[in-house]
Amino acid sequence: MDKVTYSSEQVSRFAGLHHDTDSGLRSIGAFAVLNFITYVDFTADWGFMKTRAYPLLRHVADFYQSYARWNETAGWFDIPHSCAQEQCFAQGGADTAGNVRVSNNPPYDVGLAKHVLRRLVTWSDRLDRDASDRSKWRHMLEHLAPWELTVDDQNRSVFAQASLAGHPSGGFPSRAGPHKGSFNARYPIVYFAGIFPGEEIGPDSDLDTLEIAQRTVESVNSFNEWSPTNGMCMAWPPATRSLLHNASFLLEKFERAVNLTALPNFFPDISNHPDSGSGCPFENAGALLAINELFVMSANFTLRFFPLGWPKGERAAFSNLRGKGAFLTSGEAVGGEFVGAVRIHSEAGGDCVFMPPRFIAAPHTKETPPGTSVAGVRVTEASSGTSVPLSILPRTGGKLRFATRAGLAYLLSAV
């Protein structure tokens, strides 16, 4: 396709598709195709990937390759004049145009662009297509600007909305001092986008990055009681993905937010959290992802069961929760420890990667065949009871893997 050059005053390849409140938004294409990525990740529908998702991801990559600027001094690609929220609220000045000029490398662009490029490289390799472009995509993926950081009102390192030159607070919510204000607390995705929906920061991140993510999520959400006007889906999934504290802590926050927000007919009232303003009630539906991920999380195509534990003595059960790789998982647990086996139905085949679940202590059983029991876990094919070979993935913190066949179910149980 022909190379397209984009101006800093438009939000798409069509110059007429423009509105003043969106004059700084560059990431809308990446944000839109995340839905295609999510569908392919969770269904392994490779036909859809080839014909629908892959071509769209290529367009997003074309945009960033056209728009990003190589920073010779720093050795990375900058994404300039890009706002993470429609009006660049609290970013360097009162008017949108002025805000745009000081706003660079927001996590909304860096996180989403990385996520798109990462899938594009993987899918290009799977399709054995666009090898020459693949090297360019990989180069940009590995050399996008780092996460912009600022400090919260306790002087702790947190993710900023963007570089925000000339704005000492980085536009971060603060309860005191010369830059007091909630800023974009009601639109927390501007800080969280690298965690979710960008999915570049999560349970496999290094400890320092994960701690920054946890501080950011807790600090911003404290301003809106975990119920921002623009939707709980922006506040809750980043908390589970960053492994913030534990399930008891998060469930208490989630319950308080629901009680604060739900009207008698269960329709959400999100007109005043944390201050004046309104949002879209339907955006709250995405909050269910966080609840599901307290049971099973599949970030980075790794099944993690009760990744933040579960309140002691409390029962929890889930049935056919879908994980990445097209795996449907079911199980019952007490305090995060499974009663009996965990069932995994493989819709598409392929390898299943998981962290060993915790089981309630079971009586000693007969010795299992060599190679079928690892880290106290055994895998069997559900219908036949046949043991399935299981292996440890090196340098992954204890991840296990086994091969599956499409349409079959497997049981994880304690040895």
PEWOTA-V323790 format. One record per residue. OMEGA is omega in whole degrees, -180 to 180 (999 if undefined). D_LAST is the distance of its C-alpha to the last C-alpha in whole Angstrom. Layout:
OMEGA	D_LAST
OMEGA	D_LAST
This chain:
180	56
177	59
-179	58
177	59
-177	60
176	59
180	61
-178	60
179	61
-175	59
178	56
178	56
178	58
-175	60
-179	62
179	63
-169	60
173	61
-174	61
-177	62
179	59
-170	57
179	59
-173	56
-180	53
-166	52
-172	48
177	49
178	48
180	45
-179	44
-175	45
174	43
178	40
178	39
177	39
-179	37
-180	34
-179	35
-179	34
-173	31
-180	30
-174	31
178	31
-173	34
175	36
177	39
178	40
-175	39
-172	41
-174	44
-172	44
-176	42
179	42
180	46
178	46
177	44
179	47
179	49
177	48
177	47
180	51
-176	52
176	50
178	51
-170	55
-177	55
-179	53
179	55
178	54
-174	55
-178	56
-177	56
-178	52
177	51
176	49
172	50
171	52
-169	51
170	55
-176	56
179	53
180	53
180	49
-166	51
-178	54
-180	56
-172	55
176	55
-179	56
167	56
180	59
-175	62
-175	63
-176	64
-177	61
178	63
179	63
-178	59
-173	58
-178	60
-173	58
-180	55
172	53
175	49
178	48
177	44
177	45
-175	46
-178	44
-178	41
179	41
178	43
-179	40
179	38
-178	40
-180	41
178	37
-178	37
178	40
-179	39
-178	36
177	37
178	40
-180	38
-179	36
-175	40
180	41
171	44
-178	46
-179	45
176	48
-179	48
179	44
178	45
178	47
-180	45
180	42
179	45
178	46
-176	42
-176	42
172	45
-178	45
178	47
179	44
175	43
-178	46
171	46
178	48
176	47
-175	47
171	49
178	47
178	48
-178	44
-179	43
177	43
178	43
174	47
-177	48
179	50
174	52
178	55
179	57
179	60
-170	57
-177	56
-175	53
-178	52
-178	52
180	49
-179	50
-179	51
-177	52
175	55
-175	57
-178	60
-179	57
177	56
-180	55
180	52
-176	52
-180	50
-180	47
178	48
-166	47
180	44
-180	43
176	45
-169	43
-168	40
178	40
178	39
177	35
13	36
-178	37
175	38
177	34
178	35
-177	33
-172	30
178	26
180	27
176	30
-171	31
-179	31
180	35
-180	35
179	33
176	34
179	38
-180	36
179	35
-179	38
-178	40
-177	38
-178	38
-177	42
-178	43
179	42
-180	43
-175	46
180	46
178	43
179	41
-178	43
-177	45
-179	48
168	47
177	43
178	40
178	38
-175	40
-169	39
-178	35
177	33
179	34
178	33
-178	29
180	29
179	31
-177	28
176	31
-175	30
-176	27
-180	27
179	29
-176	32
180	32
177	31
179	34
-179	36
-179	36
179	37
-180	40
179	41
179	40
179	43
-167	45
-171	45
173	45
-179	48
178	48
178	48
174	45
-175	47
172	46
-176	49
-173	49
-173	52
179	52
4	49
179	50
-176	54
-179	56
180	55
-179	53
-178	50
-178	49
-175	47
179	45
-177	43
-177	41
-178	39
179	37
180	36
177	33
-179	31
178	31
179	29
-177	27
171	26
174	25
-178	22
176	21
-179	23
177	24
-179	26
176	27
176	25
178	21
177	19
-176	19
-175	17
-174	19
177	21
-179	23
179	21
-180	22
-175	25
176	23
-178	23
-180	24
176	22
179	22
176	21
-177	22
175	23
171	24
-175	24
176	26
178	24
-174	26
-180	26
175	26
176	23
-173	23
179	20
178	19
178	17
-175	17
172	17
-179	18
-180	20
177	18
-172	14
172	13
-175	13
-171	11
170	11
-179	13
178	15
177	17
-179	20
-180	22
-171	26
-175	27
-178	25
-177	24
174	21
179	19
-178	19
169	16
-177	15
176	12
176	12
-179	11
170	10
-175	11
-179	10
177	8
-179	9
179	7
-180	7
-179	9
180	8
-179	8
179	11
176	12
-179	12
180	10
179	7
177	9
177	9
-178	5
176	6
178	6
176	10
174	11
-166	15
-173	16
-176	19
-176	18
-179	14
178	14
-178	12
178	13
-176	14
-178	13
177	15
174	16
-176	19
175	22
179	24
-179	22
175	20
178	17
178	17
-177	15
171	16
-180	16
179	19
172	20
-177	23
176	25
-179	25
177	22
-177	19
-179	15
171	12
-179	9
178	6
178	4
999	0
